[in-house]
Amino acid sequence: MQFFLKTFFFSLAFSMIICVGGHAQTVPVNSQPADDMLRSAQLLGKLDINTSLTIRPIAPQGAFFTLDSTLSLKKWSNGSFHATLLPASVTIKYNSTRPYGWNDGPMRMAAGFQQLWSAGVHVKWGRLELQLQPEWVQATQPNYKITQGFGAENNGRFQQFSLGQSALKINLGPVAIGVANRNLWWGPGQFSSLLMSNHAPGFQHLFFQSKRPLKTPIGHFEWQLIGGLLEEDTTRAMENNFLRPSTLPNKQRYVSAIVISYQPRWLKGIYLGATRAEHAYLSDIQNASGSFFTKYLQVLTPSSPVDNAQGIGVASDGLFSLFLRWRIPKEKAEVYLEYGYNDFKQNLRDLAANANHSSAYIIGFKKIFEKNQGKLWELNGEITQMAQTTSYTLRNSGNWYTHGQVIQGFTHQNQILGAGSGFGNNVQTLQFLDRDGFNYWGMKLQRIQQDPKGILGPFESLGMRPFSWADWSVGIMGQKRWNRFYAKAELQGVQAVNYGWEKGNLFNVFFQCQLGYLW
């Protein structure tokens, strides 16, 4: 905890310099019902247009349930003390024949039934703000069909209690510092994110961030800087090894990461941003020489290209991405792109000669069609590309989220921190929603290419496996509120062609339902 305390007090001292006033409630990054309404609200002009929505959780100042003016959370106030009960919910997940599904926090990649319970309270007293939102998860984890390349026998029933989406922070005008155990979502993606998402469980971290877009002469800025601990879970299958058994050092890892978003003053509706993360074994950082900043804030003090290539300094792995979100108010639409590298370029020659080496990207759109009396149609699409490019035939970079120094890769409790659709996978998603305020129904079509360039096959097939595994899914979904009770559900039929990279198909029924109460 010593380095956490040092980072906390540094952030406090820096923040005091620019301290003014203000506060807002946080919309958590999980499956709470308000989270998917924010983008639509902004495209309809009901949410601050200066908020990029690329750094979450966010504090949108009154944006809670902005598409349904009849809905609010119960609050108590007494002077400078304010308390709000957060929605209480239980989420049920079911897979009939195999592991499937992502962006569900502490839930596992497993077959069978799982349940996740969550409730909490948000308290503000002066500059102090507490969001206590623990989570409890239980999974049956029956065995499923495994192949030579995918899956392993499970350890039976599993249950875990955690702090979930909890956070304690100090508000210092337009910025905040604190400690949290919650999920983060960085970047413009709707269904996936290259660096941070809610796929893995929330992890312990210190943070220093903007509370709202900060206005400057050249535009608005938002940022979040974190230092956190990543851990192992020996009872979970390793996602970076296709859910197969792995012998890994059970060592804590430390991650420093930052995201910055900028809205140029002269380009309304354009949001530009960058993310970067460095992670290493905590023991290596503690035993290394150098200043506090060079050890614990590697993301702000990167090594030179030469030192990086020669392995000088703390052995760490890094990821980097740039993103663009373009909001088009007249069309009530947006398009976005995130492009990243899992291996930094050593120099301009490296960039020019092999620009797409170790790259991944996300590209997508959202379009709203207004009907009448507040009713909407929403059309959403997204492509996530994480498989290696064709340059792998000359220079193998491995799959995203693994490199060379940290064997576990970019994971927490054996689950990927970024895009959770699968290790080295490509995903194409198309979704249609018919929305009436809080309520909606819709359809989703998805295709997942499972590690198409795994380099586990013979030389004559350029290393690719003899069989290509692809999942095709068709699903329906809906959300409905009855006074303060609500339910949201999704049902998918998933056909795996050449499941586990072996000849033969496997059909799976995926079902996820959340029942909740809005106090």
C-alpha positions in Angstrom: 0.0 0.0 0.0 3.0 2.3 0.3 3.0 3.2 -3.4 -0.8 3.7 -3.3 -0.4 6.3 -0.5 2.4 8.1 -2.3 0.3 8.4 -5.5 -2.7 9.5 -3.5 -0.9 12.3 -1.7 0.8 13.5 -4.9 -2.6 13.7 -6.7 -4.0 15.6 -3.7 -1.2 18.1 -3.7 -1.5 18.7 -7.5 -5.3 19.0 -7.3 -5.2 21.6 -4.5 -3.6 24.0 -6.9 -6.6 24.1 -9.2 -9.3 23.5 -6.7 -12.8 25.1 -7.2 -16.3 23.6 -6.6 -19.0 21.2 -8.0 -20.2 17.6 -7.9 -22.2 15.0 -9.7 -23.4 11.4 -9.5 -21.6 8.6 -11.2 -23.2 6.2 -13.7 -21.4 2.9 -13.1 -19.9 0.8 -15.9 -21.9 -2.4 -15.6 -25.3 -3.7 -16.7 -27.3 -1.1 -14.8 -30.3 0.1 -16.9 -29.2 3.7 -17.2 -25.8 3.0 -18.8 -27.0 2.2 -22.3 -29.2 5.4 -22.4 -26.4 8.0 -22.3 -25.3 7.9 -25.9 -28.8 8.1 -27.2 -29.5 11.0 -24.8 -26.5 12.9 -26.2 -27.4 12.3 -29.8 -30.9 13.7 -29.0 -29.4 16.8 -27.4 -30.4 15.8 -23.8 -26.9 15.4 -22.5 -23.9 17.9 -22.3 -22.3 17.8 -25.8 -18.9 18.5 -24.3 -18.9 15.1 -22.5 -17.1 12.6 -24.8 -18.6 9.5 -23.2 -15.2 7.8 -23.9 -14.1 7.7 -20.2 -16.5 5.8 -18.0 -17.8 5.7 -15.3 -18.7 9.3 -15.8 -20.4 12.0 -13.7 -22.8 13.6 -16.3 -24.5 16.0 -13.9 -28.1 15.1 -13.9 -28.0 12.7 -16.8 -29.3 9.7 -14.8 -32.2 8.3 -16.8 -32.3 11.2 -19.3 -34.5 9.5 -21.7 -37.3 8.9 -19.2 -38.2 12.0 -17.2 -40.6 10.0 -15.0 -37.8 8.0 -13.5 -35.6 9.1 -10.6 -33.7 7.5 -7.7 -34.7 8.1 -4.1 -32.5 10.7 -2.4 -32.1 12.1 1.1 -30.4 15.4 1.9 -29.5 17.2 5.0 -27.3 20.3 4.5 -24.1 19.1 2.9 -25.0 15.4 3.3 -26.7 13.6 0.4 -27.5 9.9 0.1 -29.0 7.9 -2.8 -29.9 4.2 -3.0 -28.5 2.6 -6.1 -30.6 0.0 -8.1 -30.6 -3.4 -6.5 -30.4 -6.2 -9.1 -29.8 -9.9 -9.7 -28.4 -11.0 -13.1 -28.9 -14.6 -14.3 -26.7 -16.0 -17.0 -27.1 -19.4 -18.7 -25.2 -21.3 -21.4 -26.6 -24.7 -22.4 -23.4 -26.4 -23.9 -20.3 -24.2 -23.7 -18.8 -20.9 -22.3 -20.1 -17.8 -24.0 -20.8 -14.1 -23.3 -18.7 -11.2 -22.1 -18.9 -7.7 -20.5 -20.4 -9.2 -17.4 -17.8 -8.3 -14.7 -17.2 -11.1 -12.1 -19.2 -13.6 -14.0 -17.1 -16.4 -15.6 -16.6 -17.8 -19.0 -18.4 -21.1 -18.2 -21.3 -23.2 -19.1 -24.4 -23.6 -16.9 -26.1 -21.2 -14.6 -24.6 -18.1 -12.9 -26.1 -15.4 -10.7 -24.8 -12.0 -9.8 -26.3 -9.9 -7.0 -25.6 -6.2 -6.7 -26.9 -3.3 -4.5 -25.5 -0.2 -3.1 -25.6 3.4 -1.8 -24.1 6.6 -3.0 -23.2 9.1 -0.3 -21.8 12.6 -0.6 -20.7 14.7 2.4 -18.9 17.9 1.5 -16.0 17.0 -0.7 -16.1 13.3 0.2 -18.0 11.0 -2.0 -18.6 7.2 -1.4 -20.2 4.7 -3.8 -20.5 1.4 -2.0 -21.8 -1.2 -4.4 -20.6 -4.7 -3.6 -21.2 -7.7 -5.8 -21.8 -11.4 -5.1 -21.5 -14.0 -7.8 -22.2 -17.8 -7.9 -21.6 -20.2 -10.8 -22.5 -23.9 -11.1 -19.7 -24.5 -13.7 -20.7 -27.9 -15.2 -18.2 -29.5 -17.5 -18.7 -28.9 -21.2 -17.2 -30.3 -24.5 -13.5 -29.6 -24.6 -11.1 -30.1 -27.5 -7.4 -30.3 -27.9 -7.2 -26.5 -28.5 -10.0 -25.2 -26.3 -11.4 -25.6 -22.8 -10.7 -27.6 -19.6 -12.6 -29.4 -16.9 -14.0 -27.1 -14.2 -13.6 -27.1 -10.5 -17.3 -27.3 -9.7 -19.3 -24.6 -8.0 -17.9 -21.2 -7.4 -18.9 -18.2 -5.4 -17.2 -14.9 -4.6 -18.0 -11.7 -2.8 -16.2 -8.4 -3.7 -16.4 -4.7 -3.4 -17.7 -4.7 -7.0 -18.3 -1.1 -8.3 -17.3 0.7 -5.1 -15.2 3.9 -5.0 -14.2 6.5 -2.4 -13.1 9.9 -3.7 -12.3 13.5 -2.8 -13.8 16.1 -5.1 -11.5 19.1 -5.7 -13.4 21.4 -8.0 -13.2 20.1 -11.6 -11.0 17.1 -10.6 -11.2 14.1 -8.2 -8.8 11.7 -6.6 -9.6 8.5 -4.8 -9.4 4.7 -4.5 -11.8 2.3 -6.2 -12.5 -1.3 -7.0 -14.8 -0.7 -10.0 -14.7 -1.4 -13.7 -13.5 1.2 -16.2 -14.4 1.7 -19.8 -12.1 3.6 -22.0 -12.6 4.5 -25.7 -15.7 5.0 -27.9 -16.7 1.4 -28.5 -20.3 0.3 -27.7 -19.7 -3.5 -27.4 -15.9 -3.7 -26.9 -12.9 -1.6 -25.8 -9.3 -2.3 -26.6 -7.8 -1.4 -23.2 -10.5 -1.2 -20.4 -14.0 -2.6 -20.3 -16.4 -4.3 -17.8 -15.4 -7.8 -19.0 -13.2 -8.7 -16.1 -14.1 -8.1 -12.4 -13.4 -4.7 -11.1 -9.8 -4.2 -9.8 -8.3 -2.1 -7.0 -6.8 1.1 -8.2 -6.0 4.7 -7.3 -7.3 7.3 -9.7 -6.8 11.0 -10.5 -9.3 12.3 -13.1 -11.3 15.2 -14.4 -14.9 15.3 -13.1 -16.3 17.0 -16.1 -14.9 18.4 -19.4 -12.5 21.1 -18.6 -12.8 24.2 -20.8 -9.6 25.8 -22.2 -9.0 28.3 -25.0 -8.4 25.4 -27.4 -11.3 23.1 -26.4 -12.4 20.7 -23.7 -10.3 18.1 -22.0 -11.1 15.0 -20.0 -8.6 12.5 -18.5 -8.2 9.6 -16.0 -4.9 8.4 -14.6 -4.8 5.2 -12.5 -2.4 2.9 -10.7 -3.8 -0.5 -9.9 -3.2 -4.1 -8.8 -4.0 -7.1 -11.0 -4.3 -10.6 -9.5 -4.6 -14.2 -10.3 -7.5 -16.6 -9.6 -6.3 -20.2 -9.6 -9.9 -21.5 -9.8 -10.6 -19.8 -13.1 -9.6 -21.0 -16.6 -7.1 -18.7 -18.4 -8.7 -16.7 -21.2 -5.3 -15.9 -22.7 -4.8 -19.6 -23.1 -8.2 -20.5 -24.7 -9.6 -21.6 -21.3 -7.0 -24.3 -21.1 -4.9 -25.1 -17.9 -2.0 -22.8 -17.4 0.9 -22.9 -15.0 1.5 -19.3 -14.1 3.4 -17.5 -11.4 0.8 -16.4 -8.8 2.3 -12.9 -8.5 0.6 -9.6 -8.1 1.0 -7.2 -11.0 0.9 -3.5 -11.1 -0.7 -1.4 -13.9 -0.3 2.3 -14.6 -2.6 3.6 -17.3 -4.0 6.8 -18.7 -6.7 8.0 -21.0 -7.1 11.5 -22.4 -10.0 12.9 -24.5 -9.9 16.2 -26.3 -12.8 18.1 -28.1 -11.2 20.8 -30.3 -12.9 24.1 -30.0 -13.1 24.5 -33.8 -14.5 21.0 -34.5 -17.8 20.6 -32.7 -18.8 17.0 -32.3 -15.3 15.7 -32.8 -13.6 13.9 -29.8 -10.0 12.8 -30.1 -8.3 10.6 -27.6 -5.5 8.3 -26.6 -5.0 5.5 -24.1 -1.9 3.9 -22.8 -1.1 1.2 -20.2 2.1 -0.4 -18.7 1.9 -3.5 -16.5 4.6 -5.4 -14.7 5.1 -7.7 -11.7 4.8 -5.7 -8.5 7.9 -7.4 -7.0 10.0 -6.3 -10.0 8.9 -2.7 -9.6 9.5 -2.7 -5.9 13.1 -4.1 -6.3 14.0 -1.8 -9.2 16.1 1.3 -8.8 14.9 4.7 -9.8 12.4 7.3 -8.6 8.9 6.7 -7.6 7.6 8.1 -10.9 9.8 5.9 -13.1 8.7 2.8 -11.2 5.0 3.4 -10.4 4.0 5.9 -13.2 5.7 4.2 -16.1 2.9 5.3 -18.3 4.1 8.9 -17.8 7.8 8.1 -17.9 8.2 5.7 -20.8 11.6 4.1 -21.6 13.4 5.1 -24.8 12.9 2.9 -27.9 16.5 1.6 -27.4 16.0 0.7 -23.8 12.7 -0.9 -24.6 14.2 -3.1 -27.3 17.2 -4.1 -25.1 15.0 -4.8 -22.0 16.6 -2.1 -19.8 14.7 -1.0 -16.7 11.6 -2.7 -15.2 10.4 -5.6 -17.4 6.9 -4.5 -18.5 4.4 -4.9 -21.3 2.5 -2.0 -22.8 -0.5 -1.2 -24.9 -1.5 2.0 -26.7 -4.4 3.3 -28.7 -5.8 6.4 -30.4 -9.5 7.0 -30.9 -11.9 9.3 -32.7 -15.6 9.8 -32.0 -17.6 12.0 -34.4 -21.1 13.0 -33.3 -23.3 14.2 -36.1 -26.2 16.1 -34.5 -28.2 16.8 -37.6 -28.4 13.1 -38.4 -28.7 12.0 -34.8 -25.8 9.7 -35.4 -22.2 9.0 -34.6 -19.2 7.1 -36.0 -16.1 6.1 -34.1 -12.7 4.4 -34.5 -10.1 3.1 -32.0 -6.8 1.9 -33.3 -4.1 0.4 -31.1 -0.7 -1.4 -30.8 0.3 -4.2 -28.5 4.0 -3.6 -29.3 5.4 -0.1 -29.5 7.2 1.0 -32.7 10.9 1.4 -32.2 11.4 4.2 -34.7 9.9 5.8 -37.8 11.4 3.1 -40.0 9.6 0.4 -38.0 6.3 2.3 -38.4 6.8 2.8 -42.1 7.9 -0.7 -42.9 5.3 -2.6 -40.9 2.6 -0.1 -39.8 -0.1 -2.7 -39.0 2.2 -5.1 -37.0 0.7 -6.0 -33.6 -2.3 -3.7 -34.3 -6.0 -4.0 -33.5 -9.0 -1.7 -34.1 -12.6 -1.1 -33.4 -14.9 0.8 -35.8 -18.6 1.4 -35.3 -21.6 3.6 -35.6 -24.9 4.5 -34.0 -27.9 6.0 -35.7 -31.2 7.2 -34.2 -34.5 7.4 -36.1 -37.1 9.4 -34.2 -40.7 8.3 -34.5 -43.3 10.1 -32.4 -44.0 10.9 -28.8 -40.4 10.2 -27.8 -40.2 6.8 -29.5 -37.0 5.8 -31.3 -35.4 3.3 -33.5 -31.7 2.7 -32.9 -29.3 1.0 -35.3 -25.9 0.1 -33.9 -23.0 -1.6 -35.6 -19.4 -2.4 -34.6 -16.4 -4.4 -36.0 -13.6 -5.5 -33.6 -10.4 -6.8 -35.2 -7.9 -8.3 -32.9 -6.4 -11.2 -35.0 -2.9 -10.7 -36.4 -2.6 -9.1 -39.7 -0.9 -10.9 -42.7 2.4 -9.6 -41.5 2.5 -12.5 -39.1 4.0 -14.6 -41.8 7.3 -12.6 -41.5 7.1 -11.2 -38.0 4.9 -13.0 -35.4 3.6 -10.5 -32.8 1.4 -13.0 -30.9 -2.2 -12.2 -29.9 -3.4 -8.9 -28.4 -3.1 -8.8 -24.6 0.1 -10.9 -24.4 3.6 -9.9 -25.2 6.9 -11.1 -23.6 7.5 -9.8 -20.1 4.2 -10.6 -18.2 3.1 -14.2 -18.8 -0.5 -13.6 -17.6 -1.0 -10.8 -20.2 -3.3 -7.9 -19.7 -5.7 -9.8 -17.4 -7.3 -9.6 -14.0 -8.4 -12.8 -12.2 -7.6 -14.6 -15.5 -10.0 -12.5 -17.5 -9.0 -10.0 -20.2 -9.3 -6.4 -19.1 -10.2 -5.2 -22.6 -12.3 -6.8 -25.4 -13.7 -10.0 -23.9 -15.0 -11.6 -27.0 -12.1 -14.0 -27.1 -8.3 -14.2 -27.4 -7.2 -13.0 -30.9 -10.8 -12.9 -32.1 -12.6 -10.8 -34.7 -16.2 -9.7 -34.1 -18.9 -8.2 -36.3 -22.1 -6.9 -34.5 -25.3 -5.4 -35.8 -28.1 -4.4 -33.4 -31.5 -2.9 -33.8 -33.6 -1.5 -30.9 -37.1 -0.1 -30.8 -37.0 2.2 -27.8 -39.8 4.0 -25.9 -37.9 5.8 -23.1 -36.7 3.3 -20.7 -38.4 0.4 -22.4 -37.1 -1.3 -25.6 -37.0 -4.5 -27.6 -34.6 -5.5 -30.3 -32.5 -7.9 -32.3 -28.8 -8.6 -32.5 -26.7 -10.4 -35.1 -23.1 -11.4 -34.4 -20.3 -13.3 -36.1 -17.1 -14.2 -34.1 -14.0 -15.5 -35.8 -12.1 -17.4 -33.2 -8.4 -16.7 -33.4 -8.2 -17.0 -37.2 -4.4 -16.6 -37.2 -3.4 -18.8 -34.3 -0.1 -20.0 -35.9 -0.8 -23.5 -34.5 -1.0 -25.3 -37.9 1.4 -26.7 -40.4 3.9 -24.6 -42.5 2.1 -25.3 -45.8 -1.1 -23.5 -44.4 1.0 -20.5 -43.2 0.6 -21.7 -39.6 -3.2 -21.6 -39.6 -5.2 -24.4 -38.1 -6.7 -27.0 -40.4 -10.3 -25.9 -39.4 -11.5 -22.4 -38.9 -13.9 -21.9 -35.9 -16.6 -19.2 -36.3 -19.6 -18.5 -34.1 -22.8 -17.2 -35.7 -25.5 -15.9 -33.3 -29.0 -14.5 -33.6 -30.6 -12.9 -30.6 -33.6 -11.0 -29.3 -33.5 -8.6 -26.3 -35.8 -6.3 -24.3 -36.1 -4.1 -21.3 -39.3 -3.2 -19.5 -40.2 -1.1 -16.4 -43.2 -1.6 -14.1 -43.2 1.4 -11.8 -39.9 0.9 -9.9 -39.3 -2.7 -10.9 -37.6 -3.5 -14.2 -36.4 -6.5 -16.2 -34.0 -6.7 -19.1 -33.2 -9.9 -21.0 -31.3 -11.3 -24.0 -31.7 -14.6 -25.7 -29.3 -15.9 -28.3 -28.9 -19.0 -30.4 -25.2 -19.5 -31.1 -24.0 -22.0 -33.8 -20.3 -22.8 -33.5 -19.0 -24.0 -36.9 -15.9 -26.3 -36.3 -16.2 -25.8 -32.5 -12.8 -25.8 -30.8 -11.0 -25.8 -34.2 -12.1 -29.4 -34.8 -14.5 -30.7 -37.5 -18.1 -30.6 -36.3 -20.6 -28.0 -35.0 -22.1 -27.2 -31.6 -25.2 -25.3 -30.8 -25.5 -23.2 -27.7 -28.4 -21.3 -26.1 -27.2 -18.2 -24.3 -29.7 -16.4 -22.0 -29.1 -13.4 -19.7 -31.7 -11.7 -17.6 -31.5 -8.9 -15.0 -34.3 -8.2 -12.5 -34.0 -5.0 -10.5 -35.6 -2.4 -8.3 -35.1 1.3 -8.6 -35.5 2.8 -5.1 
